[in-house]
Every structure is written in structure tokens, then in C-alpha cells.
Amino acid sequence: MKAETARGAFGQVFDAKKVNGVGLFAGGLTGLLVLMVGVPLLMVILMSLRTGFPGEGGPLTLANFVAVYSSPGTYKVLLNTLLFASGTVLVTIAFAVPLVWLLMRTDLPLKGTIYVLMTVGILIPVFLRTIAWILLLSPRIGLVNQWATQLFGLDHPLVSLYNIPGMAFIQGVSFVPSAFFMLAAAYRTMDPSLEEAAYTSGVSKFQTFLRINIPITWPAMAGVMVYLFMSAIAVFEVPAIIGFPARILVLSALIFTSTNPPTGLPDYGLAGAYGAIMLVAGLTLAFFYVRLVQQGKKYTVITGRGYRPRQISLGRWKWAALAFVMLYLSMEVFIPFLVLLWASLLPFLQLPSAEAFAQISLNNYETIFDFVDALPFINTAILMLVVPTGTMLLAVLVSWIVVRTQVSFRGSLDTVAFLPHAIPSILLAVGLGYLGLAYRNVFPVYGTIAIIAIAHIIGWIAYGTRTTNGVMIQVHRELEEAGRVSGASTPRVLRRIVLPLVAAGIFNSWIWISMLSYREVTMALALGTRKNLVISTIVWQFWGNGWVPQVAALGVLLVLFAVLVVGILKIGFSRFGGEFGSGS
């Protein structure tokens, strides 16, 4: 009896030591994430309170805020930002909600092909699609306006993208795949008896969609709209490519030009003051987003007994619905790619004609390395390997603590991991850049590919933990308990039991983060020097120099690489019974 009591006491002590060990590890991981996320934000606040160059010191001052808030131009920029973000959300929702209803609730044909094309749309860099639309609709060189001038003899452009509605349209279309995949779960799990009751009462499919589907999924839609608004405030590529020539500035573009002016010296103080506005807006919207997601859990659309997901027959509207989907896919994938392909095969942009077809060649592809060396390709490959590996390593550890342990502050750890989602990428990059310049002796990575990799890892840790949390929840605790009963240590249980079971989900996220690093340009531009150029920044530079054929050739190669990756992974996951998900 005494021996059993002693063994029980020893077991309790041993369990206490394990708990303390996990707690210490969780505390260390929390501290690391706080540093990774908090230091760049602290730099933004610090630079907003200083004047002069990074590292010069000097007293803290509110001069930058006075300069920002006393300027009438600031409020015009804020108005432009709000109009652009609002228009972007409206365009996205106008396409995303009908698309998700058609693909999740109806018998629309070609669903598999549509899913793949929407996935490809996510991976095509937004700045490439923007460039393609400019080549199509620019007042001066756009193919549509050239055609209209020749055909109708117009002395003014038929259409122009150089305005806020044009910017919002392009950005809104690019957000549709992300909104679609965020809304898909809400529509997929909706109880069909609600719709059937409406049909029995003689209500049409369209009225049922407006009066049943949308109200039930409104919490999910509201959360997505807040997320999209938060993203639209922070985006840089479309406002820069279209807004700069039209002199339409938004907040993200103003922060970038403050630290990377076309002429003169950078003003980090002003960038910090503008960044403080964006930071407050991002954190506020993130708070409302989390609240909306939590409120959405109160809306139950799966009834339990008798629940059977059922597709709605479109009947004679099937082909009209398919035409709507093809219209969207044309704007998202087909038209931009065909415009880039056409421009890449010619010495200069021109309308299709017998003379133009006679000039078609692969010369722009063959001479790419006459304009760029191998370094950007090597740097891009480094990002595609290092960033997803580092991000998923942190994500797995965070998710394991949040989902699988009883550490008291695991909720705080999850919140810290989600926080980068609320930080605009331009702000994160500017903060890291200031840190690298001001404290180069302590943080000697400015101008290297390492600082871009760090920015990417911080930026996508929220995505990594959200996806890993989902797959980690599916592993039952009994499996880990069985391993511990067999005498396996906690690291061994994690390595030998948990990781193999969630490997497919982790690999899926690894691939998506790798492709997101491949297409990202905002942070790479803000932190770029001659030594850490990547492919996306090279394309940006080519466009700035007016090298349209070279931009188009590199753009086509970027798109084809994304399509190749998606195709290979789709085939691989289907053979092994997995599912290739989406990024954001």
C-alpha cells in the first residue's frame, strides 16, 4: 500500500514536472512571438516620434503627427482610402456570394475545373493582373482604346482605369477567391430543409437566395466584409500602379513614398505618423472581425437529425449561371493572361493584325537574362523554401500548445499569433527596415534576403496557425495519451504520433505559404536593395522603366509556374486522398 502511494506521489510529481516543462516552453514561444510581432510595431511608433534618419537619436517629438494632421492632403488621402476600400468590398461581395452559392448549393457543371482556376487566380500576383488590365484599358496604350480609336475615330479614350472605381474593380476581382473560400463552409453546411420549405411555399430560387441564404449566412458575410475592408486599406500594388500616374494617393502608397521617395531623402517620421493611423484602423477592424466570428457561432445551420446536404437543380438557368462564372474567370485569369501572352510575343504593344502576327517571336523570352541576372531567381527560391519552413515550424508549435495542452495562457499565445493578420504588410516592412537601419549593429540583416524572409514569416504566421489549428483539433487526445502511457516523452509523442497524422494539412499550408512568398511584392519592395532583389521586384522595376514586352514575358512565366505547381499538387493530393486547399 505504501509502495502504491509512493508511486502515485512520484507520478504526480512527474506529471507536474511535465506540465511545468510545457509551460516554460509555451512561455518561451510566446516571448519569441511577442518579439517578432511587437518589435516592428514598436519601431513604427518610435519612428513616428523622431525626426531625422534612423539611428540618429534625438528627443521624442510630436512634430510628425502635427505635420500629418494639420495637412489638408492627409484627409483627402484618408477619403481616397475609404472610398477605395469600400468599392473593393462591394465588387468582391457582388461576385463572391453568387459564386459560392452556385458552387456550394447547386448542380452547376464543371465544378472541379472552376475550383482549380480559382486557385490559380489566388496565386497570380495582383500586380501582374493590374499591369495586364492597364495594357488592355490604358487611355494611351490600351488595346481596347486603340481599337475604339481606329473603329469609331474617337478623340478621347473609350474607358480608363485611372480612377478610384477602376482601382476598386481590379482589387475587388482579385479578392474574390479568398472571399469565396472563406464563405464556402457557411454555404456548404446549410440545412437544405430551410430552402425546401421556401420552395414548397412557392418562393422562387432567386427570392429564396435573397430571403433565406443571405440572412442565414450574414454573420459569416459580415466577418468576410470586415476582413476584406481591413485588407483593402492595407494593399499597395493596385493603388501604386494605377494611383501614382493618376495622382490618387491612399494611405499605403503614402507610407511607401515617405520611405522610398522618387526624389529626395526618405522621411521615416512621416511614414511612422501615417502608419500609426493604419495600425489603429487595422487593430480596430481585427477586433470587430474576431467579435463577428464569435457571434457567428451562435447561428446554427446544421440541425443534426435528418440533415442531408442536397444540391439545388438550376434547370434552364444552368447555362446562364455557368456564363456568369466564366465571366468572372475571364476577368480573373483568362483575359489578363492572354493580354500578357500577346504583349510578350511582340517587340511593342499593338493591336492584332496581319502585320502584328508577322512580328510574333520568342525573342523577349530568350533575352530575359540580358536584362536580369540569376540573383533574383536564387533569392526567390530561398524565400520559397525558408519562409514556409520557418512559418510552419512556429505554427505547429503554437497550435500544439493552443489545441493540445492545458497551459493557462494558451489563449494569449493564440491571440499573439493572430495579431500579424491585423498588421498591414507595408507597415511591417517599414518597421523592420527602420529596425535594420537604426540598430544595424544588433540586427545586421538590412539589405539581405534574410530581412525579407523574416517579414514574410511574421506576416504569414497567422495563416499558418489558423490552418494548423484546424487539422490539430481533428487528432483525438487518446492517441497522445496512449503514447505517454507507453513511456514516450512529449517531444517524441509530438514527433511520432501527432505530426504524421497532420502531415498532409501541414504540407498543404507549406505549399501555399511558399507560393505566397513567390508572388509577394509589397514587403520585398519596401525592404529591397540591389542585393536582395526577387523576381516580383524585377517585374516591378521593368514596368517602372517602361519595358512592356519584358514585363509581359516574365509575367507569363510567373503565371505558368503557378499553374504548374497547382496542377501537380492537385493531382498529387487527389491520388493520396487529400485536399489541396486555398490560401488568402
Salt bridges, closest charged atoms under 4 A:
ASP15 OD1 - LYS18 NZ 3.98
ASP107 OD2 - LYS318 NZ 3.78
GLU195 OE1 - ARG105 NH2 2.40
GLU196 OE2 - ARG310 NH1 1.58
GLU332 OE2 - ARG129 NH1 3.35
ASP414 OD1 - ARG466 NH2 2.74
GLU480 OE2 - ARG404 NE 2.53
GLU480 OE1 - ARG484 NH2 3.66
GLU520 OE1 - HIS456 NE2 3.10
